Amino acid sequence: MSGQDIERDLSDFFRDTPAPRPSDGLRETVAAARRESVGSGIGRYTGGAHRPPQLLLSLVGLAASIVLTGGLVLALASRGDRPGVAGSSETPSAGESAGRLVPASPSETATAGLSESPTATPVPVVEPSPTPGSTVTFGPVGAFKATGVTSVNPTMSTLLPNGKVLVVGGDTRGNASELYDPATGKFTATSPAADYHWRGTLTRLADGRALLVGGFGVSDEVATAEIYDPATGKYKATGPLAGPRFDFSATLLHDGEVLVVGGSHWIDPNGTTEYLKSAELYNPATGTFRSAGDMTIARNKPAVVTLQDGRALIAGGMSGNKYPSLASAEIYDPATGRFTPTGYLTANRALGVPTLLEDGRVLISGGDDSMMGVQYADLYDPATGKFSQTGPEAIDRVAHTATLLADGRVLIAGGYAGPDGVASIDPSIWAMTAARYLSAAEIYDPIKGTFTRIGNMSMWRVDATATLLQDGRVLIAGGGVSGTTSRADLYIP
């Protein structure tokens, strides 16, 4: 039987077989097992697609529960630092996956009410948004097309002023860098960084240079920072940070400085992890970092984005084993230099991906709640300081990409399906990889408040990069098997 036959059979099974709702007892059993697996005290954090051994036992138990109930089980845990919420999931249709132009096959998804859009006062943004070119025709769905091959398995990327994309490697190729040229569809090598910066950040500055910060070096975490200058094609040392950190988040503020928040730090040679509440500001004019004070709570990999009014939203993340994932959020105001609480996400959410929408609201998609996929996305309204639920997403996913398209919609692609989100796993991807890695993609429409399942990329991607090109297409690269060569994808709206 071919892979396509397996894909069709599993797709038909998941589509046609109803999924009974679990009993309250079963829900509590699954939730209790998940809480027990978290443990207590400060522990090691494992990012990306890796999961602790206890998760495998939880999955086995969950699979047994599914068999006993005669179908698929939908489970949602509600715990952490916010009021309880509920969610749901549904099975998407399987799409085609090949190294060619793939017509998308949208499927209907449930519709949730969308809150009234705030009246946003435009604020001049230091870094201009790419202007769509006349070469792209925007349709209702779009399609993927395989493009050049990158040898660095990038985990970070940014669009340069000349229209090329700087991609920086991660894992075993942590300092390797390449440039993608949309005109030729090819990647070419550029000067490598002096240090590895796996699980660090790459931020384009207002003057077109790119700031590479922190993460892991060859054998340990680093506090180093470097500037890539597209005029010379080389990196130059800058900074450094006050101390080493990894799994933090960064955002460019309207005044040209870069805000670095949270993350983790090893407190002993064995890799015991301390979660950080400290923040720093990078000043490109002086090439130095300075303290920005402390957040209200330690956050590892929070969702961070600069709002249209110049403030920065910091939401969710992880804060040690007491709260494996958070629902709280806060605002950093550059005018006062202070962090203040703002609203609660509708679900605990670690590794959620933020997208600033055209109307000033923020979409936070994907992520997980204590090792459980979160399928409903959140919308943050700066006018009210509150979050509301939107969606659901076609697939609950973690370590995915989210890109604002030139027409205001959001492309969400790749990642891996939430460990407990059995009914929402794309069966074709699960069958072909013997894992829950996704090549599946979907589109969020902020006007309708709905996600629509579209076609697949040419390969599954976890912790990939996505960059909006000047002509409106999206380059998605990396996210493959550690240290391997991989082909990139172009999304054509």
Secondary structure, 3 states (H helix, E strand, C coil): CCHHHHHHHHHHHHHHCCCCCCCHHHHHHHHHHHHHHHCCCCCCCCCCCCCCHHHHHHHHHHHHHHHHHCCCCCCCCCCCCCCCCCCCCCCCCCCCCCCCCEECCCCCCCCCCCCCCCCCCCCCCCCCCCCCCCCCCCCCCCEEEEEEEECCCEEEEEECCCCCEEEEECHHHCCCEEEEECCCCEEEEECCCCCCCECCEEEECCCCCEEEECCECCCCECCCEEEEECCCCEEEEECCCCCCCECCEEEECCCCCEEEECCEEECCCCCCEEECCEEEEEECCCCEEEEEEECCCCCECCEEEECCCCCEEEECCEECCCECCCCEEEEEECCCCEEEEEEECCCCCECCEEEECCCCCEEEECCECCCCECCCEEEEECCCCEEEEECCCCCCEECCEEEECCCCCEEEECCEECCCCHHHCCHHHHHHHCCCECCEEEEEECCCCEEEEEEECCCCCCCCEEEECCCCCEEEECCCCCCCCEEEEEEEC
